[in-house]
């Protein structure tokens, strides 16, 4: 990943405490896993921003290097990668997600 | 596509102590459900646990031979 791509990713992450790199957008997710993440965040009722990796090949590859994570979607809280669809589902079911997001938004 | 047995073998090679189950969700070999139980996960965050498994499957994921991998990791009780 080149420095420009890394900088663009960091700038995107800075736009919102909760940020999702996904396929498609909130209204039209283009993959079941991306859709899971959007539905979970809607259900917790928190504000979040998204980036459609299908619109940008550099970011699509770069984000995998950035987090050392091979798949999309990727959810970030305050710039920290917290997981993809499976981890979000587990954290949602255990109540850990709501707690983490509330703390992030309160601080 | 990859055969579920190849996925199981790749994970077992990287994590010899692990109990691994691989289920092919569609029969097409590219949507897999993988469960891994290993003492190597002790004390690691979920992200780090999953990264260990992804590391074992780097080649299959990079080539997109595996499109979707539902992953569950845990340490032995």
Backbone of each chain as ProteinMPNN parsed JSONL, in Angstrom:
{"seq_chain_A": "XXXXXXXXXXXXXXXXXXXXXXXXXXXXXXXXXXXXXXXXXXXXXXXXXXXXXXXXXXXXXXXXXXXXXXXXXXXXXXXXXXXXXXXXXXXXXXXXXXXXXXXXXXX", "coords_chain_A": {"N_chain_A": [[0.851, -1.201, 0.0], [0.574, 2.21, -0.871], [1.787, 5.417, 0.393], [-0.054, 7.439, -0.032], [-2.514, 6.115, -0.227], [-2.692, 5.039, 2.333], [-2.853, 7.417, 3.777], [-5.279, 8.428, 2.822], [-7.034, 6.507, 3.854], [-6.69, 6.93, 6.586], [-7.672, 9.527, 6.76], [-10.343, 9.104, 6.069], [-11.162, 7.509, 8.242], [-11.025, 9.359, 10.241], [-13.269, 10.848, 9.914], [-15.488, 9.949, 11.284], [-16.494, 8.562, 14.45], [-17.397, 5.952, 14.329], [-16.842, 3.8, 11.79], [-17.278, 2.227, 8.639], [-15.858, 0.112, 6.271], [-17.133, -1.133, 3.375], [-19.012, -3.236, 1.029], [-20.879, -1.652, -1.34], [-23.427, 0.623, -0.165], [-24.993, 2.16, 2.778], [-27.74, 2.166, 2.139], [-27.93, 0.429, 0.01], [-26.481, -2.27, 0.407], [-23.999, -4.381, -1.058], [-23.445, -6.984, -0.521], [-23.956, -9.814, 1.501], [-22.635, -9.917, 3.962], [-21.725, -7.349, 4.421], [-24.196, -6.158, 4.573], [-25.155, -7.343, 6.972], [-23.574, -6.048, 8.911], [-24.335, -3.366, 8.624], [-27.047, -3.552, 9.336], [-26.829, -4.362, 11.998], [-25.561, -2.134, 13.18], [-27.493, -0.178, 12.721], [-29.459, -1.251, 14.305], [-28.363, -1.04, 16.872], [-28.474, 1.624, 16.913], [-26.682, 3.741, 16.442], [-24.798, 6.565, 15.121], [-23.038, 6.318, 12.017], [-20.432, 6.238, 9.519], [-19.801, 5.268, 6.092], [-17.731, 3.619, 3.602], [-17.641, 2.794, 0.215], [-16.034, 0.114, -0.977], [-16.087, -0.999, -3.468], [-16.061, 1.04, -5.189], [-13.509, 1.902, -5.454], [-10.493, 0.735, -6.197], [-7.931, 0.957, -5.098], [-8.306, 1.571, -2.379], [-9.807, -0.646, -1.713], [-7.963, -2.796, -1.824], [-5.974, -1.705, -0.216], [-7.073, -1.372, 2.355], [-7.132, -3.897, 3.354], [-4.482, -4.488, 3.834], [-3.914, -2.48, 5.63], [-5.279, -3.223, 7.994], [-4.422, -5.783, 8.299], [-6.218, -7.791, 7.53], [-8.214, -9.961, 5.702], [-10.727, -9.634, 4.545], [-13.824, -7.957, 3.571], [-16.794, -6.758, 5.021], [-15.227, -4.172, 7.108], [-15.061, -2.974, 10.344], [-14.527, -0.02, 12.155], [-13.721, 1.553, 15.218], [-13.241, 4.602, 16.541], [-10.931, 4.763, 14.963], [-9.759, 2.325, 15.436], [-9.5, -1.007, 14.37], [-12.14, -3.232, 14.777], [-13.372, -5.542, 13.903], [-14.917, -7.887, 11.554], [-17.912, -9.033, 9.938], [-18.608, -11.476, 11.363], [-17.457, -11.14, 13.93], [-18.699, -8.803, 14.736], [-21.346, -9.696, 14.964], [-21.107, -11.572, 17.05], [-20.254, -9.843, 19.107], [-22.426, -8.155, 19.255], [-24.462, -9.886, 20.083], [-23.548, -10.559, 22.627], [-23.737, -8.203, 23.962], [-21.574, -6.67, 24.238], [-20.898, -5.011, 22.129], [-22.718, -2.82, 22.049], [-22.008, -1.571, 24.421], [-19.309, -0.888, 23.921], [-19.598, 0.881, 21.759], [-21.167, 2.884, 22.841], [-19.475, 3.918, 24.797], [-17.429, 4.863, 23.134], [-18.755, 6.879, 21.735], [-19.439, 8.592, 23.729], [-17.113, 9.644, 24.68]], "CA_chain_A": [[0.0, 0.0, 0.0], [1.396, 3.422, -0.901], [1.54, 6.378, 1.469], [-1.268, 8.199, -0.358], [-3.671, 5.297, 0.13], [-2.744, 4.999, 3.8], [-3.324, 8.721, 4.25], [-6.719, 8.532, 2.507], [-7.747, 5.659, 4.809], [-6.673, 7.611, 7.888], [-8.586, 10.675, 6.673], [-11.713, 8.574, 6.125], [-11.439, 7.056, 9.61], [-11.152, 10.535, 11.103], [-14.538, 11.547, 9.677], [-16.564, 9.475, 12.162], [-16.009, 7.619, 15.466], [-17.731, 4.595, 13.891], [-16.656, 3.842, 10.339], [-17.338, 0.896, 8.034], [-15.504, -0.135, 4.878], [-18.098, -2.172, 2.994], [-19.371, -3.311, -0.381], [-22.142, -0.943, -1.463], [-23.606, 1.657, 0.857], [-26.0, 1.842, 3.805], [-29.054, 1.918, 1.555], [-27.868, -0.726, -0.883], [-25.293, -3.113, 0.584], [-23.84, -5.275, -2.209], [-22.93, -8.275, -0.053], [-24.698, -10.179, 2.709], [-21.873, -9.646, 5.175], [-21.792, -5.904, 4.605], [-25.562, -5.895, 5.031], [-25.232, -7.711, 8.4], [-22.939, -5.016, 9.725], [-25.196, -2.169, 8.571], [-28.268, -3.807, 10.113], [-26.463, -4.381, 13.417], [-25.305, -0.77, 13.653], [-28.805, 0.475, 12.766], [-30.196, -1.798, 15.438], [-27.821, -0.413, 18.082], [-28.953, 2.995, 16.846], [-25.577, 4.699, 16.516], [-24.427, 7.163, 13.83], [-21.786, 5.81, 11.459], [-20.175, 6.561, 8.12], [-19.325, 4.1, 5.347], [-17.047, 3.83, 2.326], [-17.892, 1.671, -0.686], [-14.743, -0.304, -1.547], [-16.267, -1.369, -4.87], [-15.882, 2.252, -5.995], [-12.122, 2.343, -5.38], [-9.641, -0.458, -6.123], [-6.782, 1.218, -4.216], [-8.781, 1.435, -1.001], [-10.281, -2.026, -1.54], [-6.79, -3.604, -1.479], [-5.213, -1.048, 0.846], [-7.677, -1.531, 3.683], [-6.789, -5.25, 3.819], [-3.124, -4.375, 4.366], [-3.992, -1.555, 6.766], [-5.754, -3.924, 9.19], [-4.008, -7.18, 8.215], [-7.495, -8.521, 7.557], [-8.372, -10.21, 4.265], [-12.092, -9.567, 4.02], [-14.683, -6.788, 3.722], [-16.65, -5.445, 5.646], [-14.352, -3.925, 8.246], [-15.647, -1.945, 11.209], [-13.539, 0.705, 12.964], [-14.226, 2.434, 16.262], [-12.189, 5.574, 16.847], [-9.729, 4.436, 14.206], [-9.259, 0.99, 15.747], [-10.248, -2.078, 13.716], [-12.716, -4.12, 15.798], [-13.761, -6.831, 13.353], [-15.809, -7.978, 10.406], [-19.294, -9.422, 10.213], [-18.751, -12.516, 12.405], [-17.115, -10.594, 15.242], [-19.764, -7.863, 15.096], [-22.521, -10.467, 15.396], [-20.8, -12.095, 18.39], [-20.209, -8.734, 20.074], [-23.798, -7.661, 19.39], [-25.224, -10.852, 20.883], [-23.085, -10.57, 24.017], [-23.958, -6.893, 24.57], [-20.286, -5.972, 24.282], [-20.839, -4.005, 21.066], [-23.438, -1.624, 22.483], [-21.194, -0.937, 25.454], [-18.123, -0.297, 23.295], [-19.981, 2.006, 20.918], [-21.636, 3.977, 23.703], [-18.276, 4.52, 25.394], [-16.715, 5.597, 22.081], [-19.502, 8.078, 21.36], [-19.528, 9.485, 24.891], [-15.816, 10.252, 25.013]], "C_chain_A": [[0.883, 1.247, 0.0], [0.935, 4.416, 0.169], [0.249, 7.168, 1.24], [-2.513, 7.421, 0.064], [-3.822, 5.235, 1.643], [-3.314, 6.315, 4.356], [-4.824, 8.891, 3.985], [-7.534, 7.707, 3.502], [-7.814, 6.355, 6.17], [-7.616, 8.82, 7.897], [-10.046, 10.226, 6.734], [-12.079, 8.199, 7.563], [-11.667, 8.241, 10.545], [-12.511, 11.224, 10.951], [-15.649, 11.11, 10.628], [-16.002, 8.486, 13.194], [-16.32, 6.169, 15.102], [-17.729, 4.597, 12.368], [-16.608, 2.43, 9.775], [-16.847, 0.942, 6.583], [-16.333, -1.325, 4.43], [-18.25, -2.229, 1.479], [-20.768, -2.724, -0.527], [-22.227, 0.134, -0.399], [-24.734, 1.257, 1.806], [-27.347, 1.454, 3.196], [-29.065, 0.677, 0.675], [-26.567, -1.505, -0.696], [-25.224, -4.131, -0.553], [-23.345, -6.659, -1.809], [-23.63, -8.556, 1.273], [-23.975, -9.814, 3.997], [-21.848, -8.152, 5.482], [-23.17, -5.509, 5.121], [-25.731, -6.228, 6.519], [-24.731, -6.583, 9.284], [-23.808, -3.752, 9.776], [-26.436, -2.368, 9.443], [-27.974, -3.807, 11.619], [-26.279, -2.965, 13.936], [-26.605, 0.036, 13.693], [-29.56, 0.037, 14.019], [-29.686, -1.236, 16.768], [-28.21, 1.07, 18.115], [-27.858, 4.049, 16.985], [-25.32, 5.318, 15.14], [-23.127, 6.537, 13.321], [-21.663, 6.231, 10.002], [-19.637, 5.314, 7.426], [-18.543, 4.542, 4.119], [-17.263, 2.584, 1.482], [-16.59, 1.264, -1.384], [-14.867, -0.703, -3.019], [-16.023, -0.167, -5.778], [-14.407, 2.626, -6.118], [-11.181, 1.156, -5.143], [-8.462, -0.267, -5.165], [-7.17, 1.015, -2.754], [-9.191, -0.012, -0.737], [-9.125, -2.947, -1.155], [-6.088, -3.033, -0.248], [-5.763, -1.314, 2.236], [-7.349, -2.915, 4.251], [-5.381, -5.275, 4.42], [-3.132, -3.558, 5.653], [-4.318, -2.298, 8.06], [-5.189, -5.342, 9.304], [-5.23, -8.102, 8.322], [-7.939, -8.716, 6.118], [-9.759, -9.958, 3.695], [-12.758, -8.226, 4.326], [-16.035, -7.34, 4.152], [-15.623, -5.402, 6.78], [-14.914, -2.751, 9.05], [-14.566, -1.349, 12.108], [-14.243, 1.572, 13.991], [-13.067, 3.311, 16.716], [-10.864, 5.169, 16.209], [-9.184, 3.047, 14.452], [-10.142, -0.061, 15.074], [-10.823, -3.026, 14.777], [-13.236, -5.444, 15.228], [-14.593, -6.716, 12.09], [-17.174, -8.451, 10.861], [-19.426, -10.43, 11.368], [-18.52, -11.943, 13.799], [-18.189, -9.603, 15.694], [-21.002, -8.594, 15.62], [-22.297, -11.006, 16.822], [-20.858, -10.996, 19.447], [-21.608, -8.162, 20.32], [-24.586, -8.586, 20.315], [-24.814, -10.833, 22.351], [-23.332, -9.237, 24.724], [-22.705, -6.033, 24.605], [-20.229, -4.823, 23.258], [-21.495, -2.699, 21.511], [-22.6, -0.835, 23.482], [-19.998, -0.193, 24.832], [-18.487, 0.957, 22.5], [-20.451, 3.184, 21.76], [-20.456, 4.694, 24.348], [-17.558, 5.391, 24.353], [-17.422, 6.907, 21.748], [-19.562, 9.092, 22.496], [-18.214, 10.237, 25.11], [-15.39, 11.283, 23.984]], "O_chain_A": [[1.833, 1.335, 0.778], [-0.137, 4.281, 0.759], [-0.452, 7.521, 2.189], [-3.445, 7.985, 0.636], [-4.926, 5.359, 2.174], [-4.137, 6.319, 5.272], [-5.55, 9.431, 4.82], [-8.597, 8.141, 3.946], [-8.858, 6.369, 6.822], [-8.27, 9.103, 8.9], [-10.88, 10.876, 7.364], [-13.164, 8.528, 8.043], [-12.41, 8.138, 11.521], [-12.867, 12.082, 11.76], [-16.649, 11.814, 10.771], [-15.142, 7.669, 12.866], [-15.601, 5.257, 15.512], [-18.513, 5.305, 11.735], [-15.981, 1.543, 10.352], [-17.358, 1.713, 5.77], [-16.255, -2.401, 5.023], [-17.707, -1.402, 0.746], [-21.725, -3.216, 0.071], [-21.218, 0.513, 0.197], [-25.343, 0.195, 1.675], [-28.012, 0.534, 3.673], [-30.065, -0.037, 0.597], [-25.661, -1.42, -1.525], [-26.245, -4.679, -0.968], [-22.878, -7.422, -2.655], [-23.866, -7.645, 2.066], [-24.6, -9.451, 4.994], [-21.937, -7.738, 6.638], [-23.299, -4.644, 5.988], [-26.379, -5.477, 7.248], [-25.368, -6.21, 10.269], [-23.989, -3.152, 10.835], [-26.829, -1.475, 10.193], [-28.774, -3.313, 12.414], [-26.779, -2.624, 15.008], [-26.801, 0.846, 14.599], [-30.207, 0.838, 14.693], [-30.472, -0.985, 17.682], [-28.271, 1.691, 19.177], [-28.074, 5.111, 17.567], [-25.586, 4.691, 14.115], [-22.22, 6.26, 14.107], [-22.654, 6.539, 9.341], [-19.091, 4.418, 8.07], [-18.668, 5.676, 3.656], [-17.093, 1.461, 1.957], [-16.103, 1.97, -2.267], [-13.868, -0.741, -3.737], [-15.805, -0.321, -6.98], [-14.082, 3.582, -6.822], [-11.087, 0.639, -4.03], [-8.04, -1.213, -4.5], [-6.451, 0.368, -1.992], [-8.945, -0.539, 0.348], [-9.273, -3.787, -0.267], [-5.665, -3.771, 0.642], [-5.0, -1.466, 3.19], [-7.291, -3.096, 5.467], [-5.121, -5.989, 5.389], [-2.457, -3.891, 6.627], [-3.71, -2.039, 9.099], [-5.444, -6.03, 10.293], [-5.251, -9.055, 9.102], [-8.037, -7.741, 5.373], [-9.953, -10.056, 2.484], [-12.328, -7.474, 5.201], [-16.4, -8.394, 3.632], [-15.215, -6.427, 7.325], [-15.202, -1.685, 8.506], [-13.794, -2.072, 12.738], [-15.231, 2.24, 13.686], [-12.051, 2.822, 17.21], [-9.811, 5.229, 16.844], [-8.254, 2.616, 13.77], [-11.367, -0.02, 15.185], [-10.072, -3.566, 15.59], [-13.512, -6.373, 15.988], [-14.924, -5.625, 11.624], [-17.547, -8.291, 12.023], [-20.265, -10.251, 12.251], [-19.278, -12.217, 14.729], [-18.549, -9.557, 16.87], [-21.625, -8.167, 16.592], [-23.175, -10.91, 17.68], [-21.422, -11.176, 20.526], [-21.936, -7.742, 21.43], [-25.287, -8.127, 21.216], [-25.646, -11.067, 23.228], [-23.161, -9.138, 25.939], [-22.746, -4.85, 24.944], [-19.592, -3.798, 23.497], [-20.92, -1.62, 21.375], [-22.494, 0.389, 23.405], [-19.718, 0.959, 25.165], [-17.782, 1.964, 22.554], [-20.173, 4.339, 21.439], [-20.436, 5.921, 24.437], [-17.134, 6.508, 24.65], [-16.773, 7.925, 21.508], [-19.715, 10.292, 22.266], [-18.208, 11.338, 25.662], [-14.324, 11.885, 24.118]]}, "seq_chain_B": "XXXXXXXXXXXXXXXXXXXXXXXXXXXXXXXXXXXXXXXXXXXXXXXXXXXXXXXXXXXXXXXXXXXXXXXXXXXXX", "coords_chain_B": {"N_chain_B": [[-12.541, -22.425, -6.356], [-12.264, -24.271, -3.252], [-11.642, -27.417, -1.677], [-13.355, -28.418, 1.27], [-11.773, -30.104, 2.874], [-9.164, -29.383, 2.19], [-8.995, -26.858, 3.27], [-9.287, -27.414, 5.95], [-6.969, -28.932, 6.316], [-4.986, -27.004, 5.796], [-5.338, -25.213, 7.925], [-4.871, -26.91, 10.088], [-2.211, -27.518, 9.677], [-0.95, -25.102, 10.218], [-1.77, -24.671, 12.798], [-1.264, -26.907, 14.864], [-2.478, -28.007, 17.182], [-5.138, -27.539, 16.97], [-8.712, -28.003, 17.014], [-10.607, -28.486, 14.258], [-13.378, -27.599, 12.292], [-14.957, -27.735, 9.196], [-17.461, -26.523, 7.182], [-19.241, -26.749, 4.218], [-21.21, -24.373, 2.961], [-22.792, -23.959, 0.706], [-22.235, -25.94, -1.063], [-20.705, -25.275, -3.148], [-18.125, -24.766, -2.544], [-17.045, -22.243, -2.079], [-18.248, -20.748, -0.124], [-17.792, -20.912, 3.096], [-18.13, -22.337, 6.36], [-16.342, -22.121, 9.21], [-15.075, -23.573, 12.119], [-12.903, -23.166, 14.783], [-11.074, -24.474, 17.411], [-8.673, -23.788, 19.753], [-5.827, -23.837, 21.918], [-4.035, -21.908, 21.379], [-5.403, -19.585, 21.085], [-5.817, -18.516, 23.537], [-6.236, -15.778, 25.639], [-6.097, -13.955, 23.555], [-7.442, -11.242, 21.557], [-10.553, -11.248, 19.703], [-10.107, -10.352, 17.119], [-7.346, -10.865, 16.796], [-7.37, -13.646, 17.116], [-8.862, -14.442, 14.875], [-7.144, -13.491, 12.93], [-4.995, -15.252, 13.123], [-6.083, -17.574, 12.02], [-6.8, -16.655, 9.476], [-4.261, -16.149, 8.546], [-3.298, -18.705, 8.075], [-4.758, -19.318, 5.888], [-4.041, -17.627, 3.919], [-3.281, -17.745, 1.177], [-5.5, -18.908, -0.143], [-7.442, -17.028, 0.403], [-6.426, -14.707, -0.743], [-6.431, -15.313, -3.44], [-9.041, -15.358, -3.837], [-10.304, -17.786, -3.955], [-11.696, -18.681, -1.855], [-14.625, -17.177, -1.189], [-16.363, -16.392, 0.823], [-16.075, -16.587, 4.244], [-17.194, -17.775, 7.096], [-16.35, -17.417, 10.37], [-15.602, -18.944, 13.425], [-14.057, -18.746, 16.484], [-12.484, -20.221, 19.357], [-11.095, -20.846, 22.666], [-10.113, -23.951, 24.193], [-12.246, -25.106, 26.794]], "CA_chain_B": [[-13.091, -23.066, -5.159], [-11.373, -25.205, -2.557], [-12.351, -28.474, -0.981], [-13.311, -28.186, 2.72], [-10.66, -30.853, 3.477], [-7.938, -28.608, 1.989], [-9.04, -25.759, 4.234], [-9.028, -28.035, 7.244], [-5.558, -29.32, 6.331], [-4.162, -25.79, 5.864], [-5.429, -24.678, 9.288], [-4.225, -27.872, 10.987], [-0.768, -27.405, 9.472], [-0.491, -23.883, 10.891], [-2.16, -24.731, 14.203], [-1.349, -28.373, 15.022], [-3.315, -28.466, 18.3], [-6.51, -27.047, 16.828], [-9.846, -28.796, 16.53], [-11.117, -27.695, 13.134], [-14.519, -28.112, 11.536], [-15.251, -26.924, 8.022], [-18.728, -26.899, 6.564], [-19.469, -26.079, 2.943], [-22.599, -23.932, 3.13], [-23.566, -23.959, -0.535], [-21.838, -27.046, -1.921], [-19.874, -24.728, -4.22], [-16.742, -24.687, -2.096], [-16.533, -20.886, -1.859], [-18.879, -20.189, 1.072], [-17.441, -21.904, 4.11], [-18.296, -22.057, 7.781], [-15.193, -22.756, 9.844], [-14.988, -23.451, 13.572], [-11.568, -23.565, 15.235], [-10.844, -24.416, 18.857], [-7.241, -23.981, 19.975], [-5.239, -23.183, 23.081], [-3.267, -20.761, 20.876], [-6.258, -18.398, 21.149], [-5.894, -18.046, 24.933], [-5.81, -14.417, 25.944], [-6.065, -13.08, 22.378], [-8.709, -10.635, 21.148], [-11.168, -11.982, 18.586], [-9.428, -9.96, 15.882], [-6.078, -11.608, 16.718], [-7.715, -15.061, 16.91], [-9.236, -14.636, 13.475], [-5.962, -13.247, 12.101], [-4.221, -16.491, 13.104], [-6.706, -18.496, 11.064], [-6.656, -16.06, 8.141], [-2.865, -16.324, 8.164], [-3.166, -20.066, 7.556], [-5.52, -19.418, 4.633], [-3.678, -16.418, 3.16], [-3.262, -17.985, -0.267], [-6.863, -19.166, -0.621], [-8.221, -15.794, 0.499], [-5.884, -13.723, -1.684], [-6.848, -15.685, -4.794], [-10.508, -15.346, -3.797], [-10.842, -19.141, -4.076], [-12.733, -18.629, -0.829], [-15.279, -15.865, -1.263], [-16.974, -16.055, 2.095], [-15.613, -17.472, 5.301], [-17.765, -17.454, 8.4], [-15.338, -17.978, 11.245], [-15.836, -18.903, 14.871], [-12.859, -19.229, 17.17], [-12.54, -20.228, 20.814], [-10.092, -21.693, 23.299], [-10.737, -25.078, 24.884], [-12.711, -24.691, 28.128]], "C_chain_B": [[-12.048, -23.971, -4.501], [-12.233, -26.267, -1.876], [-12.263, -28.211, 0.522], [-12.148, -28.913, 3.395], [-9.326, -30.114, 3.325], [-7.847, -27.473, 3.003], [-8.691, -26.286, 5.618], [-7.548, -28.38, 7.374], [-4.655, -28.094, 6.49], [-4.174, -25.213, 7.279], [-4.694, -25.607, 10.257], [-2.702, -27.806, 10.885], [-0.219, -26.216, 10.268], [-0.737, -23.945, 12.396], [-2.376, -26.195, 14.581], [-2.289, -28.831, 16.142], [-4.803, -28.227, 18.053], [-7.505, -28.138, 16.442], [-10.506, -27.955, 15.454], [-12.326, -28.378, 12.509], [-14.788, -27.175, 10.381], [-16.533, -27.432, 7.384], [-18.894, -26.081, 5.286], [-20.949, -25.687, 2.881], [-23.435, -24.051, 1.857], [-23.279, -25.169, -1.413], [-20.926, -26.59, -3.041], [-18.415, -24.57, -3.833], [-16.233, -23.282, -1.866], [-17.233, -20.149, -0.713], [-18.726, -21.199, 2.208], [-17.718, -21.401, 5.521], [-17.194, -22.825, 8.507], [-15.217, -22.502, 11.354], [-13.623, -23.971, 14.013], [-11.481, -23.408, 16.751], [-9.368, -24.717, 19.102], [-6.769, -23.231, 21.211], [-4.419, -21.959, 22.656], [-4.078, -19.466, 20.96], [-6.326, -17.793, 22.548], [-5.395, -16.622, 25.082], [-5.74, -13.481, 24.751], [-7.431, -12.447, 22.139], [-9.268, -11.447, 19.978], [-10.472, -11.641, 17.276], [-8.138, -10.765, 15.722], [-6.331, -13.107, 16.497], [-8.026, -15.322, 15.437], [-8.03, -14.436, 12.558], [-5.066, -14.488, 12.022], [-4.768, -17.449, 12.05], [-6.57, -17.962, 9.635], [-5.237, -16.245, 7.626], [-2.635, -17.691, 7.523], [-3.81, -20.204, 6.175], [-5.197, -18.268, 3.676], [-3.831, -16.624, 1.649], [-4.673, -18.126, -0.839], [-7.701, -17.887, -0.599], [-7.753, -14.78, -0.542], [-6.334, -14.03, -3.107], [-8.365, -15.648, -4.94], [-11.105, -16.71, -4.146], [-11.915, -19.324, -3.002], [-13.347, -17.241, -0.903], [-15.776, -15.455, 0.111], [-16.578, -17.093, 3.131], [-16.244, -16.998, 6.6], [-16.901, -18.178, 9.418], [-15.753, -17.841, 12.697], [-14.611, -19.489, 15.537], [-13.104, -19.253, 18.672], [-11.392, -21.049, 21.37], [-10.807, -22.835, 23.994], [-11.099, -24.664, 26.317], [-11.801, -25.27, 29.203]], "O_chain_B": [[-11.074, -24.379, -5.134], [-13.396, -26.033, -1.547], [-11.203, -27.82, 1.01], [-11.591, -28.413, 4.372], [-8.463, -30.194, 4.199], [-6.774, -27.167, 3.524], [-7.907, -25.686, 6.354], [-6.942, -28.147, 8.421], [-3.673, -28.138, 7.231], [-3.138, -24.774, 7.778], [-3.978, -25.141, 11.143], [-1.992, -28.009, 11.871], [0.83, -26.309, 10.905], [0.002, -23.344, 13.175], [-3.509, -26.675, 14.618], [-2.842, -29.928, 16.065], [-5.638, -28.666, 18.844], [-7.204, -29.05, 15.672], [-10.921, -26.827, 15.717], [-12.304, -29.577, 12.232], [-14.843, -25.959, 10.56], [-16.669, -28.618, 7.087], [-18.707, -24.865, 5.288], [-21.825, -26.543, 2.764], [-24.651, -24.224, 1.927], [-23.985, -25.409, -2.392], [-20.422, -27.412, -3.807], [-17.568, -24.277, -4.677], [-15.074, -23.123, -1.483], [-16.84, -19.033, -0.371], [-19.437, -22.202, 2.268], [-17.564, -20.22, 5.83], [-17.129, -24.052, 8.419], [-15.36, -21.365, 11.803], [-13.233, -25.083, 13.658], [-11.777, -22.345, 17.297], [-8.87, -25.772, 18.709], [-7.244, -22.136, 21.512], [-4.142, -21.079, 23.472], [-3.511, -18.374, 20.911], [-6.834, -16.686, 22.725], [-4.271, -16.301, 24.698], [-5.361, -12.32, 24.908], [-8.459, -13.036, 22.474], [-8.553, -12.226, 19.348], [-10.266, -12.508, 16.426], [-7.863, -11.289, 14.642], [-5.584, -13.759, 15.768], [-7.532, -16.276, 14.836], [-7.897, -15.114, 11.539], [-4.452, -14.749, 10.988], [-4.013, -18.054, 11.289], [-6.265, -18.711, 8.707], [-5.021, -16.469, 6.435], [-1.881, -17.821, 6.559], [-3.454, -21.088, 5.396], [-5.958, -17.97, 2.755], [-4.422, -15.803, 0.946], [-5.0, -17.546, -1.875], [-8.556, -17.679, -1.46], [-8.565, -14.081, -1.149], [-6.59, -13.117, -3.892], [-8.904, -15.876, -6.023], [-12.254, -16.799, -4.577], [-12.907, -20.025, -3.207], [-12.657, -16.241, -0.701], [-15.626, -14.301, 0.514], [-16.724, -18.298, 2.927], [-15.878, -15.952, 7.137], [-16.732, -19.395, 9.349], [-16.192, -16.781, 13.144], [-14.176, -20.59, 15.202], [-13.835, -18.418, 19.203], [-10.784, -21.848, 20.657], [-11.979, -22.709, 24.349], [-10.337, -23.951, 26.97], [-12.023, -25.037, 30.391]]}, "name": "protein", "num_of_chains": 2, "seq": "XXXXXXXXXXXXXXXXXXXXXXXXXXXXXXXXXXXXXXXXXXXXXXXXXXXXXXXXXXXXXXXXXXXXXXXXXXXXXXXXXXXXXXXXXXXXXXXXXXXXXXXXXXXXXXXXXXXXXXXXXXXXXXXXXXXXXXXXXXXXXXXXXXXXXXXXXXXXXXXXXXXXXXXXXXXXXXXXXXXXXXXX"}
